[in-house]
Amino acid sequence: MSDVALLVIDVQESFRHRPFWNDADVPPFTERLQTLIDGAAARRIPILQIFHLAESGPFAAASGHVRTLEPIVIAPTAIFHKRRHSALVDSGLPGWLTQHGIRRLIVSGIRTEQCCETTTRHASDSGWQVDYVTEATLTFAMTHPSGRRFTADDIKARTELVLMDRFARIATVEQALAGRDLPVAA
């Protein structure tokens, strides 16, 4: 088995039922994510799917929305459930990664600056190498209390800025799948 694992974080129908959902960025996201999933499967890289759960609302198991976001097709190696922003907290994921000798994580999913970024920071601080694949993450515009509007692209650029060379290597789908072709962060 590979010492690399792909994390597919919170790519679930629950988000379609949130007020900030916007279909505009979904097609390029799902295309890049599907390419990443298919590439990982072809390379026998374990694909770990993580779902976010909550007590109520669209993230509650009873809602019926805690399932893979369409049109993504995925046959995960293992599935984990979390209730925190980091996929590494109270999910069983760290034990699985250690048991299977995983040293490098490829991070993808929803939302760029929340669960994906938080998991990346946590994983880096815990000793895993991380490839952060921004083009295989999705987020939505946000408005600061001052009234300033941040587009999804603004948020993605900020996330790359704060993660790059500190917590992760920023990679395209192709670079993450090639793995060793990326420069090592200082």
N, C-alpha and C positions, 0 to 999 in steps of 0.2 A: 504494500500500500504506500502511496505517496506520503511525504512528510509535509504536504501542503493540503489545506482544506479551504473550500469555498463556503463562506457564510452568506446565506440569503436571508436577510433580516426583515421581518415584518412586511413581506410582500403579500399582502392579504386584502381581501375584499372589504374589510372593516373600514379602510380609508375612504372608499367611495361614499360612505355615509357620514362623513365629517363635513362641516360647513365650508372648509377651505379647499375641498377637492376641486381640481381643475383638470379637465381632460387634455388640455393643450400639450403638456409635456409627456403624456403617457406613451404615445406610440414610439418616440425615439428611445425612451427608457426601456420599454418592454423589448424592443428589438435588440438593444445592446445587452440587456440582462439575459435574454434567451440565448444570444451568441455565447455569452460567458458560461451559462449553464451547460449548453451543448458541448462547448470546448472542454470544460472540466470533465464532463462525462466521457468524452472521447479519450482524454488523457488519464482516466481512472483516478481523478482527484475526487476525494470524498466531497459530497454536496450536503451541507448541513442547513436544514431549513428551520428558522426560528420564528415562532408566532408570538405576538404580544397579546396578553390576556388582561382583562379588567373585570371587576365585579359586575358592572352593568354597562349598557350601551352597546355600540357596534363591535367592541372588542371583547365582549362577554362570550364565552363558549356557547351559551344558549341562544345568542343572536343569529347563529347560522352564518355569520360573516367571517368567522375565523377560519378561512380557507384560502388557498392560493389565488392571488389576483389573476383574473383572466386578462389576456390570453396565455399567460405563462404556463408552460408544460415542464414539469419537474418530477423526477423520480429520486427523492432525497435518500441519501445513505442513512440518515438519522433525522428525527424531528425533535425539536426542543420547544418548550414553552417558557416564557418569561413574564414577569410583572414589573420589571424595572427597565430603565433605559438601556443599561448594558446587558447584552446577551450573556455575559459571563457571571451574572449575579443570580443565584438561586435557581439555575436552569438545568444544572447537570452538565453543561457544555464544557467547563474546564476539565472535569474528570475524563470526559470522552476524548478530548484533545490530547491530554497527557497519556492516557491509556493507549492511544493509537500513534504516539510518537510524532504528533503534528508540531512543526516548528514555525511554519509560515501560514498566515491567514490571508485570504483574499476577501475583502469586505465589499458587499453590495447590499442594496435594499432601500427601504423607505424609513424614515426621512433622513436626508443627507446630513443635516446638522444636529440631529437628535440621536436616535438610537444607533445609527451607523457611526457617527463621530464619537459618541460616548463609548461604544464597544471598541473602536479603534484605539482610543486613548488608554482604556483599561487593559486591552490586550498587549499593547506596547509596554506599559508599565509592569505587566506581569511576565514579560520576557519573550513574547512571540514577535516575530517579524511580521509586519503588516503591509500588504499592498492595498491601497484604497482606490477603488475604481469608481471615480466620480460619475462617469458616463453611465454606470450601472446603478446609480442611486437616483432617487426622486425626492423632490421637496416642492414646496409651494410658497408663493409670495407671502410676506408678512409685513405688518405695519408696526413700527416702533411707537411707543407711547408719545413721542414727540411729533408724530404724524409722518415721519419719513417712511416711505415705502421701499422695501427691499424685494427685488424680483427673485425668482428661483435661481437665476443665473448669478445674482449678487451673492446669495447665500452659499451657493456652491463654490464660488471664487473665494469667499471668506473661509470656508471650511478647508479648502485646499491650502490656503495661506497658513493657517494655524497648525495644520497637521504635517505639512511637507517638511522633511528632513528633521522632524522632531519626534513624531509618533508613527509616521508611515512614509512609504514611497507612493507618490501619486502615479497611477498607472492607467493606461488604456486597457481595454479588454484584451487586446492582443499582447501587450506587454505583461500583464498579469499572468496570462496563460503561458507565456514563454519563461516567466519567472526570473531566471538567472541573467537575463539581458538588461535588467535595470541596474542603475548605479546604486551603490550602497550609500545609505544616508550617513552623513558625518556625525 
